Amino acid sequence: MTGRDGLQQAAEAELGMVITARNALLQSRLHAAESQIVNLASSVSDPLSNLGNATMNLAKEKEEILALFQAPQTPEERASVTGKEQKTMYAWRHTEAHPAFYNVWKNGGFADLYLIDNAGLVLYSVTKGDEFLSKIGEGSVAEGTGLETVFNAAKNLGEGEIAASVFAPYAPAGGDGSLFLASPVFMNSFGTISLSGIAVMRIDSDFLSEVVANRDDLGETGQVYVINQDGVVLSDMRLPVRPRH
């Protein structure tokens, strides 16, 4: 073995350790996200019910509600709208529910959180994208996406179980790659337990990139990124890939 061979083996071993460490961290974050959606589903039966009741007059109030919550241009700006500026029943119930969801969204680095009733109405979204207050199965922009997939799958699950989608472009978010996790929400009414809706989490490439972006021990040009089994890059590549000459 030459000195060059030894250096190459050492470099490959160090790179392998870096990749293993990033993979372990990513798996840990994804497991934490799964626990988070289960915990969320177990604690949101009241907000889901209240928001559902607040949409009784949706046919008359939908335009007014959307005018408030979708007026800001960016997801972050829309997420900051609490509803206190409006007198509709929905806005009132939203002011009660939103702070807790906002904190989970902000602290977890998730792309969005949703509450969907049994009929497919997207009752709540932190960032109020185009799927907000649309109904899956009745022309919603979420149809044919991972959101619809996990919604339908989660309706057949038991308490504490999770439905997951593949990581794929999500049109309502501008085609950003997204993975959805969903868990059923059950309500206990005088001893009778019934499905009341679905809690859903959306994870995007920013979530993945935050985990693998640390470039310690990678030198000037090294970087770690996530790809799927088809070779599609799922996380951001922070450094440009230079063509070989």
N, C-alpha and C positions, 0 to 999 in steps of 0.2 A: 504494500500500500504506500502510495506517495504522500507527501505532506499535503498536497492539494486534495487528495482523496479523503484524508483524515479531516481536513477542514470542512469539506462538503458534507461528510457524514455528521459531523458535530452540528453544522448549521441545520441540516435536515432534522436531526433529533430535537434541536431547540425549537424549530418551527413546529414540529409535531406536538411538543408540549404546549406551545402557545395555542394551537388550534384545539387541542384537547381541553384546555382551560376555558377557551371561549365557548366551546360546545357545551361544557358542563354548566357554564353561567347562563347560556341561552336556554338550556333545558330547565334550569332552576326558575328562570323568569317565566317560562311558559307554564310550568306547573303552578307557579304562584298565580298566574292569570286564570288558570282553570279553577283554582280554589276561590279566587275572587268572584267569578261568575256564579259559582254555586252558593257562596255566601250572600251574594246580591239577590239571587233568586229566592233565597229563604227569608229575606227580610223586606221584600217590596210588595207584598200582597195588598197592603193598605194603599200605598201610592198608586198602584196599578188600578185598584178599584175606584179610587177617588178621581183619577184622571179619566177613567172610562165613563164614570157618571157625568163628568164635566163636558163630555163630548155629545151629550144628548141633543144639544142644539147646534151641532157642528155644521149642518147644512146652511144655517143662517150666519154662523159666526166664523166659519173657516177662513174666509177671505181676510177678515179683521185680525184673526189670530196670526195668520201667516205674514201679514203686513208688518206686525210687530217683531216676531221672532226671526223672520228671514230677511229683514231689512239690512242688517250688517253684511258686509261682503265676505269676510273670512270666517272659517269655522271658529276660531278663537274669539272673534268679536261676537258672533252669534251665541256662543256658549256663555258670554257674560250677561246676556239679557235674562233677567229673573222673572219678569211678568208683572212686576209691581206698577208698571206704567199703564196697565190696562185694567178695565173693570169687568172683563168677561169671567165666567165661572172657570173656564180653563186656565186663564192667567192666574187666578187666585190659587187654584190647586197646584199650579206649576211653581209658584213661589214657595209653597210648602215642601215640595218634593225635590226641587232642583239643587239646593245646596249640597245635599249628601251625594247625589250623583256627580255633581261637578267636582267635588273633592276626590272621589274615586277615579274619575277620568283624568284629572290633573296630576294627581300623585302617581297614578299607575302608568302614565304615558300611553294610554290607549287612544285609538283614533275616534271612537265613539261608543256610547252605551245606548241601548234601546229598550223600551218596553212595548210589547206587541200583544194585543188582546187575542182571544181565541179565534175571532173572525178575520184576523190578519191586519187590523188597523194599527198602524205605527203610532201609538199614543204619545210616545216620548222619545226624544233624541237629545243628547247633550248639545250637539252642534247644529241641529235643525237643518239638515241637508234636504234635498228634494224628495227623499222618501218620507219625511216627517208629515204625519197626518194623511198619508196615502194608505190605500188598502191593498194588501197583497192578494192577488186574484181578481182585482178589478182595475187593472191598468197601472198599478204602481211601478215606478221606475226601478224598484227593487226586484221585480220579477225576472227570473232567469239568472239571478245572482246567488252568491253564497248566503246572503241574508235570507232569501226565500228558502234555500236548501235547509239551513239549520232550523228555521222556524217550523217547517213541516216535520222535520225529524224529531225535534224536541217535544212536539205535541204527543208523541208516543213513548216518551221516556218517563221514568219514575223520579221521585224526589232525589236530588243530589247527583243525577246523571247529566252527562254533557254530550251535546252534538257539536261536531266540528266540521268546518268546510275545508276545502283545499285553498291554498294561497293563490289567488287569481285576481285579475283586474276587476275593479268595482266601478262601474260606470257613474253612479251618482256621486262618487268622490273624484271625478275627473279621470277615471281609469287607473287610479292608484292601486297597487297590489294590496290585497286585503285577505285576512283570514278571520272567520267568524266562529265564536264560541257561544253556545246557547244552552240554557237550562230552564226547565219548566218551573212556573210559579204556581203554587197550590194555595187555596184558601180553606180555612177551617171555619165553617159556619155551623155553630151549635152541634159540633161533633161530626158533621158531614164534610168530608174533604173532597174538593173538586179542583180541576185545573182552571185557573183564571187567566193565564197568559204565559208569555215567554219573555225571559230576560236575555238580552243578547249583547255581546261585546265584539267590537271590531278592532283588530290589530293590523297595523300597516307596516310598511317597510321602515318607517322611522323607529318603531319599537325594536325591530331586529337590528337596525344599524346602531342604535344606542348601546346595545350589548356588545357588538363585535367591533365597534369603531376605535376602541383604545389601541393605539399603535405602539405601545411599549414593547421593546425587544424585537421590533420588526425592521429597524433600520430606517433609512431615508425613503425607500420605495416600497417597503412591504406593507401589505394590508390584508385584513381578513374580511371576507364577505360571505353571505349565505346564498347557496344555490339549491335548487330542487333536483330531483332525480333526472329531470330532462335537461339539466344544465342551464336553466333560466335563473338569472341573478335576482334574488328576492330583496336583498338589502342594498343600501346605497354604496357605491364605490367612491370613497372620499378622494382618491387619487386617480388621475387619468391613466388609462392603460396605454403604455407606449408601444407602438408597433415594432416588431422585430425587424432588424435590417439584415 
